[in-house]
């Protein structure tokens, strides 16, 4: 039996059993995007932490994702297909995976500008001009500024040859980059910044009046400038005059980005509060305002040249595209890519479509607002944030809410079976009585509410409980101004017909999900052992659409109460455990979490314990101790064999339920807020406290590889394996012929481990693999098409097959030629004596038997200068042979040795070459092909001249053993793969 079917492998080395694969849900970060035109298409380049992504403008779909950078990207600019990124004080240029440019500043780079064949970069007070082609520093300019002043941006006005506009936080200067001299300092903008009617003291003036952004226009002399206090100026740099002053509203705060339209006299400004303002420059007025276009600060706005389309990005992980249909109507959102603003707190697979584990329903909370979204694990352009625009309108005649975004979401439930039938997702929110209903099909909040306002309470006890909860006032404002209990727990039946809600007053009610009408109350019996005045509903689950499970606690115990959902009938109430046992083991706040998996309830306690409760047998089946801090999330594999638990201590535990053994123990840099297995259990998806709207995907090595060393269940980890989230240790190419190396910036914890652990991973982060990472125990292929290898092997057969059947026939008649007016002379040219001598010398050289006088091939020249002590020098031979066609390779190998005018030393050098190349195990199938051709041509020469190769018999024997051992190893691996496939597919392949 293949061991990979027995238990999981989660992290990266022999102790860790999961390999980091990728991140999902990240659209863009706080770095301004770059717009570039290639041919007739525009592309948008955005930064996503250590990577950059390229979107096309037409569909906003990802066209390219870069390799991981050495550090976090802080700025980026583009020139055609090359992207220049700054990371700290370093700048690097990449044309796809190839690094083409690299320079370094003395301090952190603040920005970059591509000007023709020059790259202008700057830090706080220094400007560096570099040549892109030669990767050479052209000049360095030191700008004389105050201590509190810094360079904001550098612009190049059109038609201003060799001149740039240096915009600082307190003014503007025009510089010549060739002479490194300042030409002019603009006094008009200095006067405008120092003039302020609303400021009371100089400290506020200096803080609020500083320049935050600047942009050039299609007019060569007009520049737009934005300030921290919301002022927008248009500056005529030819005359040093302020042409126009515009001002944001106080709630919009500072200006973060500006852009001029090339088609009309329109200026667009991005605000600090997320608004976008369009200005009519001819009439000096605001055309329209896009309220809350972004949920947080706008990072950049930019018009697309030649069309009335502009692009915006913000710190809310969103990239938006708007179109202006006409000047009298506000801009219309054309396309968008939105992600979650902050860390994802809840994530569940939403299997509404036939493909399982395709979409994740995610919840995030940002600035006391709750957001619901869908994240795709397949294509990022399918990610959505659900719309809450219905809050801006009245829900109905009764309700009107005083906010445009819902409060933080505390619980969510859904029925994917009703995805196309009716709104099927429900959420409850912090401090609210109302339950909100969402449409998973339309990705939007619906105007339906679930409330108890119209429910007639017939039981006196219920009346008394509601009177006791007068302190709970819902945020939903109703006409009757009634105080209603807050919603605390929620669950939707699998069939999508029923919804059960638990409230803060201890009452539990059933609703119809389609109509949102109350359909009954789940009442406790009179002889219930629960202390009802002090009880608190913690969570509600519906098992198999028939049974309601409610977890409750009072002052003494935790209880599980069960009801039949149709008809409503109380079945049982059982004590699970005592609160005293939890409070005695922890000094922190009492925290509780519960999940349902089949017939098991998993309960996470604040003392670090996880309890699996079988609610059918009403017994605790398993108990796991996961540290001593409270549990953040619990998830279970699809076959209920493994359970993963994340804790507040940033640790992740993975247990085998049947054996109760610990399989993996991981410690992240930040806590894993939520985690979930996919349906195949091959991937574990986590969200972390410090991650902004993204999910990390980890692969199960035992599910994806059969060559990983496996530790048995009897050998659990004794300490956690410390990694980043996602890991900072990356693999990168220094050269196309060099191996992959580990990044030096790995975590301190991993550095303290045995260095050999870093070489045990079969799955590097970038998906590529090189045998140098495992001490040459595995081999790599060249990637050359199989048809090319066949052509090299069978070149003689191919030539024989393609040889013409019969020689070409002479034409039957002389072809017709146009008459030539030139008169031919009958004079016969006689060669001179000098030419006769040259022909004689050439004939003598041709007939000479001395090999040293013959012309040597490229391969023979390489073999002459190649040293046996330098194994890397043989790589040039592989490069040469790769560059030749199949017939060229065959010809080069045939021209070696004494039979072709060469020497025995050439054959000896080639034997050394094959010995070293095969031992390196790179380009394995290509080297074997070359060796096959070489032996076909020269084996007879080697056997007939044993005396010439007597000293190299050991090398030939070693070469033979290398080839044999590699083949035996490969054959064993193929046999293992065959056995593995037979096991998992139950198919006989023999």
Beta strands, then each sheet from edge to edge (+ up, - down):
strand 1: 18-24
strand 2: 34-38
strand 3: 41-48
strand 4: 51-56
strand 5: 62-65
strand 6: 75-79
strand 7: 82-87
strand 8: 90-95
strand 9: 98-104
strand 10: 111-115
strand 11: 118-122
strand 12: 126-131
strand 13: 136-142
strand 14: 151-155
strand 15: 163-168
strand 16: 171-176
strand 17: 181-185
strand 18: 211-216
strand 19: 222-227
strand 20: 231-236
strand 21: 241-247
strand 22: 255-260
strand 23: 266-271
strand 24: 276-280
strand 25: 285-290
strand 26: 298-303
strand 27: 309-314
strand 28: 318-323
strand 29: 332-338
strand 30: 344-349
strand 31: 359-366
strand 32: 369-376
strand 33: 384-385
strand 34: 409-414
strand 35: 425-429
strand 36: 435-439
strand 37: 444-450
strand 38: 487-492
strand 39: 498-503
strand 40: 508-512
strand 41: 517-522
strand 42: 536-543
strand 43: 547-553
strand 44: 557-565
strand 45: 568-578
strand 46: 593-597
strand 47: 600-604
strand 48: 609-614
strand 49: 619-625
strand 50: 631-636
strand 51: 642-647
strand 52: 651-656
strand 53: 661-667
strand 54: 672-677
strand 55: 683-688
strand 56: 695-700
strand 57: 721-722
strand 58: 731-733
strand 59: 740-742
sheet 1: 1+ 56- 55+ 54-
sheet 2: 2+ 3- 4+ 5-
sheet 3: 6+ 7- 8+ 9-
sheet 4: 10+ 11- 12+ 13-
sheet 5: 14+ 15- 16+ 17-
sheet 6: 18+ 19- 20+ 21-
sheet 7: 22+ 23- 24+ 25-
sheet 8: 26+ 27- 28+ 29-
sheet 9: 30+ 31- 32+ 33-
sheet 10: 34+ 35- 36+ 37-
sheet 11: 38+ 39- 40+ 41-
sheet 12: 42+ 43- 44+ 45-
sheet 13: 46+ 47- 48+ 49-
sheet 14: 50+ 51- 52+ 53- 57-
sheet 15: 58+ 59-
end
